[in-house]
């Protein structure tokens, strides 16, 4: 394994200096090991669970060439905010995430990230993407393309009534209570939920459970992120 040079070490010629912001340290350790075996020119200089933590660790040092940034961090920060802070620190950004979160990925790209990769991609693909970003290129990947195709509010495909049903149901209200609130029958409320799920599936953002609907609602600004755990998923309308 290539020795971690540390954020304060002088960069060696030809070295690609990588940092990562992710709250899954085991995953980062595995990626660092595999990258060092495949491409000895890549060296991790710092990792942190949040962007402010990373910025404190690299303060006063040569910025990393590229930062791998997870979209969803535990501190409640937004992708756009995180990308902006990293760019201001003088580093480039590659989004590295485990889910197809197109809305958040688009926000990161609009803020200046140079591409999106899923964490299940081969290490060789990650290495290629890191070098591309370091060279100033936008990463060519299915995830990047999917994010860039989303150029308007993702819930524009939902009607106002469907948005209201999504807000209430994904926010934790049983389908029967949603029906009472909206003055419709339970079957009508359930039919709205079926249409909402079908529309999300049609844009490659499946939402089969209440938890997944909650995530889509947060991604699309229908609901604000909850400070505590989201509603318990039951997978079916009550």
C-alpha positions in Angstrom: 0.0 0.0 0.0 1.3 3.5 -0.8 2.1 5.3 2.4 -0.3 8.1 3.2 1.7 11.2 2.6 -0.5 13.3 4.9 -2.1 16.6 4.0 1.0 18.6 4.9 3.5 16.6 2.9 5.0 18.2 -0.3 3.5 16.7 -3.4 5.7 14.4 -5.4 5.9 14.9 -9.1 3.4 12.8 -10.9 1.4 12.0 -7.8 -2.4 12.4 -7.8 -3.4 13.6 -4.4 -6.8 12.4 -3.3 -9.0 13.3 -0.4 -12.4 12.0 0.5 -15.5 13.1 2.4 -17.6 10.1 3.5 -18.9 8.9 6.8 -18.1 5.2 5.9 -14.4 4.9 6.8 -14.2 1.2 6.1 -15.3 1.8 2.5 -12.6 4.5 2.1 -9.9 2.2 3.5 -10.8 -0.5 1.0 -10.8 2.0 -1.9 -7.5 3.4 -0.8 -5.9 -0.1 -0.7 -7.3 -1.1 -4.1 -6.4 2.2 -5.8 -2.8 2.0 -4.4 -2.4 -1.5 -5.9 -3.9 -0.6 -9.2 -2.5 2.9 -9.6 0.5 3.8 -7.3 0.4 7.4 -8.5 -2.8 8.0 -6.5 -2.3 8.8 -2.9 -4.9 9.6 -0.2 -3.8 12.6 1.8 -6.9 13.0 4.0 -10.3 11.7 4.7 -13.1 13.2 6.9 -16.8 12.6 7.6 -17.8 16.2 6.7 -16.5 18.9 4.5 -15.7 21.3 7.4 -13.7 18.5 9.0 -11.7 18.0 5.8 -11.1 21.7 5.3 -9.7 21.9 8.8 -7.4 19.0 8.1 -6.0 20.4 4.9 -5.9 24.1 6.1 -2.5 25.7 5.3 -1.4 22.9 3.1 -1.4 22.2 -0.7 -5.0 21.3 -1.6 -5.7 17.8 -2.8 -6.0 17.5 -6.6 -9.5 15.8 -6.3 -11.9 15.2 -3.5 -14.3 12.3 -3.6 -17.5 13.6 -2.1 -20.5 11.5 -0.9 -23.8 13.3 -1.6 -25.5 12.4 1.7 -23.6 13.3 4.8 -24.7 13.1 8.4 -24.3 16.8 9.2 -27.3 18.0 7.2 -25.2 19.8 4.6 -26.3 20.1 1.0 -24.3 18.9 -2.1 -24.2 22.4 -3.5 -22.8 23.9 -0.3 -20.2 21.2 0.0 -19.0 21.4 -3.6 -18.8 25.2 -3.3 -16.7 25.0 -0.1 -14.3 22.5 -1.7 -13.9 24.5 -4.9 -13.2 27.6 -2.8 -10.4 25.6 -1.1 -8.8 25.0 -4.4 -9.6 21.4 -5.2 -11.7 19.7 -7.8 -14.7 17.5 -6.9 -15.9 14.1 -8.0 -19.2 12.9 -6.5 -18.9 9.3 -5.3 -22.1 7.9 -4.0 -24.0 4.7 -3.5 -27.5 5.7 -4.7 -29.0 7.1 -7.9 -29.8 10.5 -6.3 -30.3 12.4 -9.5 -31.6 15.6 -7.9 -28.7 15.9 -5.5 -26.2 14.9 -8.1 -27.5 17.6 -10.4 -27.2 20.2 -7.6 -23.6 19.1 -7.1 -22.9 19.3 -10.9 -24.4 22.7 -11.1 -22.2 23.9 -8.2 -19.1 22.7 -10.0 -18.5 19.0 -9.4 -17.0 17.4 -12.5 -18.9 14.1 -12.5 -20.7 11.4 -10.6 -19.8 7.8 -10.0 -21.5 5.0 -8.1 -19.6 3.3 -5.4 -20.1 -0.1 -7.0 -18.1 0.8 -10.0 -14.8 -1.0 -10.6 -11.7 0.5 -9.0 -10.2 0.9 -12.5 -13.1 3.1 -13.4 -12.6 5.2 -10.3 -8.9 5.7 -11.1 -9.7 6.8 -14.6 -12.4 9.2 -13.4 -10.0 10.7 -10.8 -7.4 11.4 -13.4 -10.0 12.9 -15.8 -11.2 15.3 -13.0 -7.7 16.2 -12.1 -7.1 17.1 -15.8 -10.1 19.4 -15.7 -12.5 17.1 -17.7 -16.1 16.1 -16.9 -16.4 12.4 -16.1 -18.2 10.5 -18.7 -20.5 8.1 -16.9 -24.1 7.0 -16.9 -24.6 8.7 -13.5 -23.2 12.0 -14.8 -25.4 11.8 -17.9 -28.5 11.0 -15.7 -27.8 14.0 -13.5 -27.3 16.4 -16.4 -30.6 15.2 -18.0 -32.5 16.5 -15.0 -32.6 20.2 -15.9 -35.8 21.2 -14.1 -37.6 20.5 -10.9 -37.9 16.7 -10.8 -41.4 16.8 -9.4 -42.7 18.8 -12.4 -44.0 15.4 -13.7 -46.3 15.3 -10.7 -49.7 17.1 -10.6 -50.4 19.5 -7.7 -52.7 16.9 -6.1 -50.0 14.2 -6.5 -47.5 16.4 -4.9 -49.8 17.0 -1.9 -50.4 13.2 -1.5 -46.7 12.7 -1.7 -46.1 15.3 1.0 -48.6 13.9 3.4 -47.9 10.2 2.9 -44.1 10.4 2.7 -44.3 12.7 5.8 -45.7 9.8 7.8 -49.5 10.1 7.4 -51.4 6.8 6.7 -53.2 6.6 3.4 -56.6 6.6 5.1 -55.7 9.9 6.9 -54.4 11.3 3.6 -57.8 10.6 2.0 -59.6 12.3 4.9 -57.4 15.3 4.7 -57.9 15.7 1.0 -61.6 14.8 1.0 -61.3 11.8 -1.3 -61.9 8.1 -0.9 -59.2 5.7 0.4 -59.2 4.0 -3.0 -58.6 7.4 -4.7 -55.7 8.1 -2.3 -54.2 4.7 -3.1 -54.5 5.3 -6.8 -52.6 8.6 -6.4 -49.8 6.7 -4.6 -49.7 4.1 -7.4 -49.4 6.9 -10.0 -46.7 8.7 -8.1 -44.7 5.5 -7.8 -45.2 4.8 -11.5 -44.0 8.2 -12.5 -40.9 8.0 -10.3 -40.1 4.5 -11.8 -40.5 6.0 -15.3 -37.7 8.5 -14.6 -35.4 5.7 -13.1 -36.0 6.8 -9.6 -38.1 3.9 -8.1 -39.9 4.5 -4.9 -41.6 1.2 -3.8 -41.7 1.8 -0.1 -42.6 4.7 2.2 -39.0 5.2 3.0 -38.1 5.6 -0.7 -41.0 8.0 -1.2 -39.7 10.0 1.7 -36.3 10.2 0.1 -37.7 11.3 -3.2 -39.8 13.9 -1.5 -36.7 15.3 0.3 -34.6 15.2 -2.9 -37.3 17.1 -4.8 -38.0 19.7 -2.1 -41.5 18.5 -1.3 -40.4 17.7 2.3 -37.6 19.2 4.4 -35.1 16.7 5.7 -36.1 15.5 9.2 -33.5 16.0 12.0 -34.4 12.5 13.3 -35.1 9.2 11.6 -37.6 9.4 8.8 -41.0 7.6 9.0 -40.8 3.8 9.4 -41.3 2.2 6.0 -44.1 -0.2 5.6 -43.9 -0.6 1.9 -47.7 -0.5 1.4 -50.5 2.1 1.8 -52.5 1.6 4.9 
